[in-house]
Amino acid sequence: MATDRYLAADAADLVEVDYEPLAAVADPEKALAAGAPAVHPQWPDNIAFTFHQEGGDTEGAFRDAEVVVRQRITSQRLIPTAMETRGVVAEWRAGERSLTLYSSTQIPHLLRTLLAGILGMPENHLRVITPEVGGGFGSKLNVYAEEALAAFVAMRINHPVKWIESRRENFQATIHGRGHVDYFELAAKRDGTMLGLKLKLIQDLGAYHQLLTPAIPTLSVLMMPGLYNFPNISADIVGVFTNCVPTDAYRGAGRPEATHGIERMVDILAAELQMDPAAIRLKNFVPANAFPYATATGLSYDSGNYAAPLKQALDAVEYPKLREEQKRARAAGRLMGIGISTYGEICAIGPSPATPAGGWESATVKIEPTGKVTVMTGASPHGQGEETTFAQIAADELGVDIDDVLVVHGDTAVVQYGIGTFGSRGTAIGGTALYYALQDLKAKVKKFGAMLLDTQKVTLAGGTCTDEVSGKSVSFAEIAGAAYRALKLPPDTEPGLVATRFWEPPNFTFPFGAHIVVSEVDRDTGAIEIRRYIAVDDCGKIINPLIVAGQVHGGVAQGLGQALWEQAVYDDSGQLLTGELTDYAVPKAHLMPWIESSHTETPSPVNPLGVKGVGEAGTIGCSPAVVNSVVDALAPLGVRHIDMPLTPEKIWNAIQQGGRA
Amino acid sequence: MIPQAFDYSSPRSLHEALVLLENGEHKVLAGGMSLVPMMKLRLATPGRVVDLSRVPDLNRIAESGGVVRIGAMATHHEIETSPVVRGQCPLLSEAASHIGDVQVRNMGTIGGSIAHADPAADYPAALVALEARVRLVSAHSDRTLDAADFFLDAFTTALAPGEIVLELEIPAEDSSEGYRYEKVAHPASGFAVVGVAVRIKKNGAAISMARIGVTGMGPRAFRDRAAEKLLEEGADIARATAAVGAGQEANADLYASADYRRHLAAVHAARALTVALSRAS
């Protein structure tokens, strides 16, 4: 152990490691080939697992099909790159035999439980604190070796230990995302009616399973039908070991891959049938009167009006006029593209049977003796703004000022057990737990208010409790004081104003939306200009429009990152070549297009707030809209598909080859 | 991301700095935009860092007798915004405006940048097109080189041990000249995948003078004299630039192959010349 970072770096420099290079494989398809080096000798074929999912009669659908389109589509390996890298501080108090661990994590309580097992410590002697976390995007929905190591060393040397990850380490020691090679086959009738889908999904797992590694591609398979009404699906996942960083949840986690695949395939089908890509979507959407809708993959879509956001987006771009403009541009030799993506996602993850560690969330509300309100949420926000939205929910329900509400999270010694923030679950599940805790308290506050006003029926609003008959009122703070002073209690009522709820959701929620990208490709260089970006997202009821806008913008930025710039590249020996931010291109502010964001609002029946979730929507909707747009721009040259990222040289090569074809 | 221990000197005069630098183990610190990251990655492990920031007058920018003199410690921001540079050699100002971001332009210096000689830096294209000269001094010497002779190879210059870049001497551009710096920026690093700096003088409809400097494409910035000559002989832009980059050594990386870089050099030379022509009077 070093006493400062400088000494630690000097000492690390003195360590000389003699490596005996073993044969490596960094590409999942190469890893599957006969004779490929085995990542783990005990699994010589590099296959960690296979998984088959089937619904309906896919073989029948393909037999009846009048047209079948096939395409290999990749979702490249990405590096999550949260602004704040990981970091751990561990403090062992020998006298108390207690360990306090500060960690930049999305899941403080799960980390505590799992760490207790790793360290062989009683869980109640462990305290995990997650101060303000600088972004996670799924990469901190995990338990990492450094968390256990820092704790172990702190206990060993009886001294606090601090470990802060460098960016280089972050690129090689924190999980990566995506890493799909997908083989799609889509069967349809000549009128554009989609009949069935087959998928072989090759998931690059990296070298080891992290917390949720094998679960991510199963989410892709669940969401393969997208928004479309066809009952026949057959999917095979092959999970493949490679000599790379493990893949795991990264913003969207399985759904961007599924959406990219189905939305590319719908465009490829439309091109094959010479149909308009908007028309083919409108023809195949699950109709608005079919909800709840049972999918071929066993899900029950909660609510939806899938045509609404698409029509709103088409109106925003004045679609028929835009296609006319495109005709004129093409006649003039310009490469203008219009790309549509209509996405569905599975959020509010999730009902406990569908999760490895419980899918509920918890909330405690304490009305303090002065009438101030403290909310303790088991969700562990790390940039999602739940401090604001949860305060809004509490203020609205209790009829108090939002400034009187404090939202507390991320400390296992303070907050009741919770699950965490990921999978667009924070508000849909954590907010609902809060809502029910507030109902409990509201009833109790009204009891005390009625007692103080000596009446039966009261209302709660504007910081006061009012007798509906006499109009007399008593302030919220006075009621709170009386509940703790307890000189007199309503019948069958205990003193104090505290309520805790753990809410188990009966179903996922299924947000949806439509994104349209208008692009122009520079014929001479292959450079892509995003001329317009339209995002119409339906995330159910919106609690805070500004926070929703922030989520859409950030999500779209990361979607653009995948579509245009980002790719983790390994060489054949398993060396990460994009090991620095000078090589790995994350989206930057000056590269962002203006995002024209609007919404439709279809409430979810799954929870009383009607909310669905929006944290991942932008990422999921974005990349297929961009690729569909660029492929549309290049369609006159005979281009049918291009894999991400759409780097200018790749586009230029496609133009050169298309030009010759 | 932690540098090795090093000694640090902050000389208060040029003489003091040059005497210190007679020991070749030392590294000169200007704006720190290249040296500091290299030290943090331990790619550079100097025994002593000699910081020039307190040496007076090293950032002076002045014009006399048709020559603009720019001190080595002038920041990119100063060069971007200096009325002297904007008025007398606006091509350099335009190139400076493309470097890094605001923070980098506020810290980074022209002397530091050219001494580092990153093959993807922006200045070298403009400096060779401007036929700039670089003045190098040491405790025992004082010499001036053409910019084209200063840049030898990637990260390699004509600087001898103990020498520093003192200033750049740039012949003032004629106010009737047109100019343009066109850049394809790497989406991650912001460095030039290819950058083309051009100057042009018109005589009626004809081009009487053309200068074309290319950076980012190969191991060092170069002037494309063949293309210049074609333009001056009356070739149109498309024909004159078709071979810009051809036959030159070109870099390849994950983002752009050598062939694509050569192609970009030709395309952006044509685009730069078109803008420059519209600016010339």
HADDOCK unambig.tbl for C-alpha pairs under 7 A between the chains (distance, minus, plus):
assign (segid A and resid 6 and name CA) (segid B and resid 2 and name CA) 6.04 0.50 0.50
assign (segid A and resid 9 and name CA) (segid B and resid 2 and name CA) 6.30 0.50 0.50
assign (segid A and resid 10 and name CA) (segid B and resid 4 and name CA) 6.78 0.50 0.50
assign (segid A and resid 166 and name CA) (segid B and resid 1 and name CA) 6.76 0.50 0.50
assign (segid A and resid 525 and name CA) (segid B and resid 264 and name CA) 6.70 0.50 0.50
assign (segid A and resid 581 and name CA) (segid B and resid 188 and name CA) 6.29 0.50 0.50
assign (segid A and resid 582 and name CA) (segid B and resid 188 and name CA) 5.03 0.50 0.50
assign (segid A and resid 582 and name CA) (segid B and resid 189 and name CA) 4.28 0.50 0.50
assign (segid A and resid 583 and name CA) (segid B and resid 188 and name CA) 5.61 0.50 0.50
assign (segid A and resid 583 and name CA) (segid B and resid 189 and name CA) 6.57 0.50 0.50
assign (segid A and resid 584 and name CA) (segid B and resid 188 and name CA) 5.75 0.50 0.50
assign (segid A and resid 585 and name CA) (segid B and resid 187 and name CA) 5.55 0.50 0.50
assign (segid A and resid 585 and name CA) (segid B and resid 188 and name CA) 3.95 0.50 0.50
assign (segid A and resid 586 and name CA) (segid B and resid 188 and name CA) 6.66 0.50 0.50
assign (segid A and resid 649 and name CA) (segid B and resid 256 and name CA) 6.45 0.50 0.50
assign (segid A and resid 649 and name CA) (segid B and resid 260 and name CA) 6.68 0.50 0.50
